[in-house]
Amino acid sequence: MIDLNIVLFDGFETLDALGPAEIFGKLQDEYTLNYISINGGSIISSQQLSVNTVAFAEIDDTGILLIPGGIGTRKLVNDSEFISELKRLANKAPYVLTVCTGSALLARTDLLSGKRATTNKVAFEWASSNGLDVKWAKKARWVVDGKYYTSSGVSAGMDMALGFISDINGNETAVAVARGIEYIWNTDARNDPFALE
């Protein structure tokens, strides 16, 4: 079993986290989902969903890391304690996946320096300003660079999650998951209808 540690913070975008969680949750023999936050306890999404979380310090920090975006990222990019803890977890994780402006948080750790990444196209200017030496892709549904998977806005996280499962667990598994949830999977990471170029 592989731990998938889903980072939550007040003001996270619900679908950023729970869209991929729905997908990974269909593979219960492969992945264990953990909802985590810096101090644990109840975390409230932008849509007022409350999720009980475990503190960063209490988890197996060798699991895959999933970082959603949302309005809460605007404040967190300047929270040095959070960024330091996120960097520690991301360094240990075999893979790090970000959705939407979650890439801005990862960029602040400097772990994306010199790497290709993407983010929400509506918030592209702000998100990309948090990592000036990141090779930001203006046209990409999601981007893979080494162990880092970054995706565009909100629903793109589901496409990325399926792309990750295709890479790790095989394409047939990803197709079966998409079919099981009746989701039309955009299988081409370069097919970006919201591209800026």
C-alpha positions in Angstrom: 0.0 0.0 0.0 1.2 3.5 -0.9 0.2 6.5 1.3 -1.2 9.5 -0.6 -0.9 12.4 1.7 -3.3 15.2 0.7 -2.2 18.6 2.1 -5.1 20.7 3.3 -5.3 24.3 4.5 -8.1 26.7 5.2 -9.4 28.0 1.9 -8.3 25.1 -0.2 -10.4 24.4 -3.4 -12.6 21.4 -2.7 -12.4 19.8 -6.1 -8.6 20.3 -6.3 -8.3 17.9 -3.4 -11.4 15.7 -3.6 -11.3 15.2 -7.4 -8.0 13.3 -7.3 -9.1 11.7 -4.0 -12.1 10.2 -5.8 -9.8 8.8 -8.4 -7.1 7.4 -6.1 -9.8 6.2 -3.8 -11.0 3.8 -6.4 -7.7 1.9 -6.1 -8.1 1.0 -2.4 -5.8 -2.0 -2.7 -3.0 0.3 -4.0 -3.4 3.6 -2.1 -4.3 4.8 1.4 -5.6 8.4 1.5 -4.5 10.6 4.3 -5.8 14.2 4.8 -3.1 16.2 6.5 -2.4 19.8 7.6 0.4 21.5 9.4 -1.2 21.3 12.8 -4.0 18.8 12.3 -7.6 19.3 13.2 -10.5 20.6 11.3 -9.7 22.4 8.0 -12.4 24.4 6.0 -12.4 24.6 2.2 -13.4 27.6 0.2 -16.8 25.9 -0.2 -17.1 25.5 3.6 -16.4 21.8 3.6 -14.9 20.7 6.9 -12.3 18.0 6.8 -10.6 16.4 9.9 -6.8 16.2 9.3 -3.7 14.7 10.8 -0.7 16.9 11.6 2.3 16.8 9.3 4.5 15.6 12.1 2.3 12.5 12.7 2.3 11.0 9.2 4.5 8.6 7.3 6.3 11.3 5.4 7.5 8.9 2.6 4.1 8.9 0.9 3.1 10.6 -2.3 2.2 14.3 -1.7 -0.8 16.0 -3.3 -1.0 19.8 -2.9 -4.3 21.5 -4.0 -4.7 25.1 -4.7 -7.4 27.6 -3.7 -7.7 31.1 -2.3 -5.8 30.0 0.9 -2.6 29.7 -1.1 -2.4 33.5 -1.4 -1.6 33.8 2.3 0.4 30.6 2.6 3.1 31.5 0.1 4.4 33.9 2.7 4.1 31.5 5.6 7.7 30.5 6.2 6.9 27.7 8.7 4.4 26.1 6.3 6.7 26.4 3.3 9.6 24.9 5.3 7.4 21.9 6.4 6.0 21.5 2.9 9.6 21.4 1.5 10.5 18.7 4.1 7.6 16.5 3.0 8.1 17.1 -0.7 11.8 16.2 -0.4 10.9 12.8 1.1 8.0 12.1 -1.2 8.6 9.7 -4.1 6.2 11.9 -6.1 4.6 15.3 -5.6 1.4 16.3 -7.4 0.0 19.8 -7.4 -3.4 21.1 -8.6 -4.1 24.7 -9.7 -2.3 27.2 -7.5 -0.9 24.4 -5.4 2.1 24.8 -7.7 2.7 28.3 -6.3 3.2 26.7 -2.8 5.6 24.1 -4.2 7.5 26.8 -6.2 8.1 28.7 -2.9 10.0 25.7 -1.6 12.5 26.2 -4.5 12.1 22.5 -5.4 10.6 23.5 -8.8 13.6 25.7 -9.7 14.7 24.9 -13.2 11.9 22.5 -13.8 8.8 22.6 -16.0 5.5 23.2 -14.3 2.0 24.6 -15.0 -0.8 26.1 -12.9 -4.3 27.6 -13.2 -4.3 29.8 -16.3 -6.7 32.4 -14.7 -4.2 32.8 -11.8 -1.1 32.2 -14.0 0.5 35.6 -13.5 0.2 35.5 -9.7 1.2 31.8 -9.4 4.2 32.0 -11.6 5.4 35.1 -9.7 6.1 32.7 -6.8 8.8 30.9 -8.8 10.6 33.1 -11.2 13.2 30.4 -12.2 10.5 27.8 -12.8 9.9 27.0 -16.5 6.2 27.7 -16.5 4.1 26.2 -19.3 1.3 28.5 -20.6 -0.1 25.6 -22.6 -0.4 22.3 -20.7 -3.3 20.5 -19.0 -0.6 19.0 -16.8 3.2 18.7 -16.8 5.6 16.0 -15.6 9.2 16.8 -14.7 10.9 14.0 -12.8 8.9 13.3 -9.7 6.8 16.4 -10.0 3.4 16.5 -11.6 1.7 19.9 -11.8 -1.7 20.6 -13.3 -3.8 23.5 -14.5 -7.0 24.7 -12.8 -9.2 22.6 -10.6 -10.7 19.9 -12.9 -7.3 19.4 -14.6 -6.2 17.8 -11.4 -8.4 14.8 -12.2 -6.8 14.5 -15.6 -3.4 14.6 -14.0 -4.4 12.0 -11.3 -5.5 9.7 -14.1 -2.3 10.4 -16.0 -0.3 9.6 -12.9 -2.2 6.3 -12.4 -1.6 5.5 -16.1 2.2 6.1 -15.6 2.4 4.1 -12.4 -0.4 1.5 -12.5 -0.9 1.2 -16.2 -3.2 2.8 -18.8 -5.8 0.0 -18.5 -6.2 0.8 -14.8 -6.6 4.5 -15.5 -9.2 3.9 -18.2 -11.1 1.6 -15.9 -11.2 4.2 -13.1 -12.3 7.0 -15.5 -15.1 4.7 -16.9 -16.1 3.7 -13.4 -16.8 7.3 -12.4 -18.2 8.2 -15.8 -15.5 10.9 -16.3 -14.4 12.0 -19.8 -10.6 11.9 -19.3 -8.5 14.4 -21.3 -5.7 11.9 -21.9 -3.4 14.4 -23.7 -1.5 16.6 -21.3 -0.8 19.0 -24.2 -4.5 19.5 -25.0 -5.2 22.6 -23.0 -8.4 24.5 -24.0 -7.5 27.3 -21.5 -3.9 27.8 -22.8 -2.5 31.3 -22.7 -0.6 30.9 -26.0 
